[in-house]
Amino acid sequence: MIAGLSKAITLYLAPVIALTATILSLLAFLAPTLLLHDQVALLTVTPSSVLQRGSTESVDGPSVFMGALGSCARPNNAAGINCTESSVSPQYDLSLLPSNAPILLLSPPAATTPVFIAVALSFSALFLFSFTLISFRHKMPGKLSMLLEKPALQRLSAWMGFFGFMIGLTSFLVVRMWFGKAIQDFNASIQSQGEKGPKLIASSGNAFTMIWVAYAFYAVPIIISLAKLNVTASK
């Protein structure tokens, strides 16, 4: 029973987990400029009076949703949303925020960070494709099955997954620290203005939750691939 369960996880569940991880990390990277404009972001600035009064009463005003490739904004809760062009060197549109908002603190991370994330996602996609083929090699035609049995190809697949995992996770951690500092400084600046300050609050977006879930899932097929390499190398 245990052997059957282990085989089912390796052959069927692991590729599904890898696919889920790739989709989640891709959505977090592309949002909000290309999709999910006001639903997924790395950092959000929304109307709120919490920093002035400590209350959670409803406040209307401008909102900005920032991601790795650009930003989206709307002047009030009922208005349509406008997005900047997607770029690996994004320029956030903060023109809708009031003049006394500390917009200089909301700068995008270094231009190399989105590039590293894109490279990591490319490795992840290649790993997903190769890992799935290797997992189902016993169902492939003769020559393709023999090709997928080669240790060199399996090593290449495992290392692509490993490097994709490390590069992506490191890049997103850098972005999280960058935005974490921006959120802290932005909110502190508004709070220091007291009642005269803009009724806004910056917060970490749900894209980071998607990223942490994605990389937790992503670790499963990578561990399986590296374990196979270890077993093969020790024979």
C-alpha positions as CSV (number, residue, x, y, z in Angstrom):
1,M,0.0,0.0,0.0
2,I,2.8,2.4,0.9
3,A,4.6,1.6,-2.3
4,G,1.5,2.2,-4.3
5,L,0.9,5.5,-2.6
6,S,4.5,6.6,-3.1
7,K,4.2,5.7,-6.8
8,A,0.9,7.6,-7.2
9,I,2.4,10.8,-5.6
10,T,5.5,10.6,-7.8
11,L,3.7,9.9,-11.0
12,Y,0.5,11.8,-10.8
13,L,0.4,14.2,-7.8
14,A,3.9,15.7,-8.2
15,P,3.3,16.9,-11.9
16,V,0.0,18.5,-10.8
17,I,1.7,20.2,-7.9
18,A,4.5,21.5,-10.2
19,L,1.9,22.8,-12.6
20,T,0.0,24.6,-9.8
21,A,3.2,26.1,-8.5
22,T,4.2,27.4,-12.0
23,I,0.7,29.0,-12.6
24,L,0.6,30.7,-9.2
25,S,4.1,32.2,-9.5
26,L,3.3,33.3,-13.1
27,L,0.1,35.0,-12.0
28,A,1.9,36.8,-9.2
29,F,4.6,38.0,-11.6
30,L,2.3,39.2,-14.4
31,A,-0.3,40.9,-12.1
32,P,-1.6,43.5,-11.9
33,T,-0.6,45.1,-15.3
34,L,-1.5,42.2,-17.5
35,L,-4.2,40.5,-15.6
36,L,-6.1,40.5,-12.3
37,H,-5.7,44.3,-12.2
38,D,-7.2,45.1,-8.8
39,Q,-7.2,41.6,-7.4
40,V,-3.5,40.6,-7.2
41,A,-0.6,42.8,-6.4
42,L,2.7,42.9,-4.5
43,L,2.0,46.2,-2.8
44,T,-1.3,48.1,-2.5
45,V,-2.1,51.7,-1.4
46,T,-5.7,52.0,-0.6
47,P,-8.0,54.6,1.1
48,S,-8.2,54.2,4.9
49,S,-8.3,56.3,8.0
50,V,-6.6,53.7,10.2
51,L,-3.4,55.7,10.4
52,Q,-5.2,58.9,11.5
53,R,-8.0,57.7,13.7
54,G,-7.3,54.1,14.2
55,S,-10.8,53.3,12.9
56,T,-11.8,51.0,10.1
57,E,-14.7,53.1,8.7
58,S,-15.2,53.0,5.0
59,V,-13.2,55.7,3.1
60,D,-13.3,56.5,-0.6
61,G,-10.3,57.6,-2.5
62,P,-7.5,56.6,-4.9
63,S,-6.0,53.1,-4.9
64,V,-2.8,51.9,-6.5
65,F,-1.8,48.3,-7.1
66,M,1.9,47.7,-7.7
67,G,3.6,44.6,-9.1
68,A,6.9,43.4,-10.6
69,L,6.1,44.8,-14.1
70,G,4.2,48.0,-13.4
71,S,1.2,49.4,-11.6
72,C,-2.6,49.9,-11.9
73,A,-4.6,52.7,-10.3
74,R,-8.1,54.1,-10.0
75,P,-9.2,57.5,-8.6
76,N,-12.0,56.1,-6.4
77,N,-13.6,52.8,-5.5
78,A,-16.3,53.1,-8.2
79,A,-14.0,54.2,-11.1
80,G,-12.4,52.1,-13.8
81,I,-8.8,51.0,-13.4
82,N,-5.9,52.1,-15.6
83,C,-2.6,50.3,-15.8
84,T,0.9,51.3,-17.0
85,E,2.7,49.3,-19.7
86,S,4.4,46.2,-18.5
87,S,8.2,46.4,-18.4
88,V,11.1,44.8,-16.6
89,S,12.0,48.4,-15.7
90,P,8.6,49.5,-14.4
91,Q,7.5,53.1,-13.7
92,Y,4.7,53.3,-11.2
93,D,1.9,55.7,-11.9
94,L,1.3,57.5,-8.6
95,S,-0.2,60.6,-10.1
96,L,-3.7,59.9,-8.5
97,L,-2.3,60.0,-5.0
98,P,-2.6,63.4,-3.2
99,S,0.3,65.8,-3.2
100,N,1.1,65.3,0.5
101,A,1.5,61.5,0.1
102,P,5.1,60.3,0.3
103,I,5.2,58.9,-3.2
104,L,9.0,59.0,-3.4
105,L,9.0,56.0,-1.0
106,L,7.1,53.8,-3.4
107,S,9.8,53.1,-6.0
108,P,10.1,49.8,-7.8
109,P,12.9,47.4,-7.0
110,A,16.1,47.2,-9.1
111,A,15.5,46.5,-12.8
112,T,17.4,43.3,-12.7
113,T,14.9,41.8,-10.2
114,P,12.1,41.2,-12.7
115,V,14.7,39.8,-15.2
116,F,15.8,37.2,-12.6
117,I,12.2,36.3,-11.8
118,A,11.5,35.8,-15.6
119,V,14.6,33.6,-15.8
120,A,13.4,31.6,-12.8
121,L,10.0,31.2,-14.3
122,S,11.6,30.0,-17.6
123,F,13.5,27.4,-15.7
124,S,10.4,26.4,-13.8
125,A,8.4,25.9,-17.1
126,L,11.2,23.8,-18.6
127,F,11.4,21.7,-15.4
128,L,7.6,21.2,-15.4
129,F,7.7,20.0,-19.0
130,S,10.7,17.7,-18.6
131,F,9.6,16.4,-15.2
132,T,6.2,15.5,-16.5
133,L,7.7,13.7,-19.5
134,I,10.2,11.8,-17.3
135,S,7.4,10.8,-14.9
136,F,5.4,9.3,-17.7
137,R,8.3,7.9,-19.7
138,H,7.0,4.3,-19.3
139,K,3.9,5.4,-21.4
140,M,5.9,7.0,-24.2
141,P,6.8,5.4,-27.5
142,G,10.0,3.4,-27.7
143,K,12.7,5.9,-28.8
144,L,11.3,8.7,-26.7
145,S,11.1,6.4,-23.7
146,M,14.7,5.4,-24.1
147,L,15.7,9.1,-24.4
148,L,13.9,10.0,-21.2
149,E,15.6,7.1,-19.4
150,K,19.0,8.7,-19.9
151,P,20.6,9.8,-16.6
152,A,22.0,12.9,-18.3
153,L,18.6,14.2,-19.2
154,Q,17.2,13.5,-15.8
155,R,20.1,15.4,-14.2
156,L,19.5,18.3,-16.5
157,S,15.8,18.4,-15.6
158,A,16.6,18.3,-11.8
159,W,19.2,21.0,-12.0
160,M,16.9,23.3,-14.1
161,G,14.2,22.9,-11.3
162,F,16.7,23.5,-8.6
163,F,18.2,26.7,-10.2
164,G,14.7,27.9,-11.0
165,F,13.6,27.4,-7.4
166,M,16.7,29.2,-5.9
167,I,16.7,32.1,-8.3
168,G,13.0,32.7,-8.1
169,L,12.7,32.4,-4.3
170,T,15.8,34.6,-3.8
171,S,14.4,37.3,-6.2
172,F,11.0,37.3,-4.5
173,L,12.6,37.6,-1.1
174,V,14.5,40.6,-2.2
175,V,11.3,42.2,-3.6
176,R,9.5,41.4,-0.3
177,M,12.2,43.1,1.8
178,W,12.2,46.1,-0.6
179,F,8.4,46.6,-0.4
180,G,8.4,45.8,3.3
181,K,10.7,48.7,3.9
182,A,8.6,50.9,1.6
183,I,5.4,50.0,3.4
184,Q,6.9,50.8,6.8
185,D,8.3,54.2,5.7
186,F,5.2,55.2,3.8
187,N,2.8,54.5,6.7
188,A,5.1,56.1,9.2
189,S,5.3,59.3,7.1
190,I,1.5,59.5,6.8
191,Q,1.0,58.8,10.5
192,S,3.5,61.6,11.4
193,Q,1.3,64.1,9.5
194,G,-1.6,63.4,11.9
195,E,-5.1,64.5,10.9
196,K,-3.7,66.5,8.0
197,G,-2.2,63.5,6.4
198,P,-3.8,61.7,3.4
199,K,-6.3,58.9,4.3
200,L,-4.2,56.2,2.8
201,I,-2.5,53.0,3.9
202,A,0.1,50.9,2.2
203,S,0.1,47.1,2.7
204,S,1.6,43.9,1.4
205,G,-0.4,42.4,-1.4
206,N,-1.8,38.9,-1.7
207,A,0.7,38.1,-4.5
208,F,3.2,37.3,-1.9
209,T,0.9,34.7,-0.3
210,M,0.6,33.1,-3.8
211,I,4.3,33.1,-4.2
212,W,5.0,31.4,-0.8
213,V,2.4,28.7,-1.6
214,A,3.8,28.3,-5.1
215,Y,7.4,27.7,-3.9
216,A,6.2,25.4,-1.1
217,F,4.5,23.3,-3.8
218,Y,7.4,23.6,-6.1
219,A,9.7,22.0,-3.6
220,V,7.9,18.7,-3.8
221,P,8.8,17.7,-7.4
222,I,12.3,19.1,-7.0
223,I,13.0,17.0,-3.9
224,I,11.7,14.0,-5.9
225,S,14.0,14.7,-8.8
226,L,17.0,15.3,-6.6
227,A,16.3,12.1,-4.6
228,K,16.2,10.1,-7.8
229,L,19.6,11.5,-8.7
230,N,21.0,10.6,-5.3
231,V,19.8,7.1,-5.6
232,T,21.2,6.7,-9.2
233,A,24.5,8.2,-8.2
234,S,24.9,5.9,-5.2
235,K,24.4,2.7,-7.2
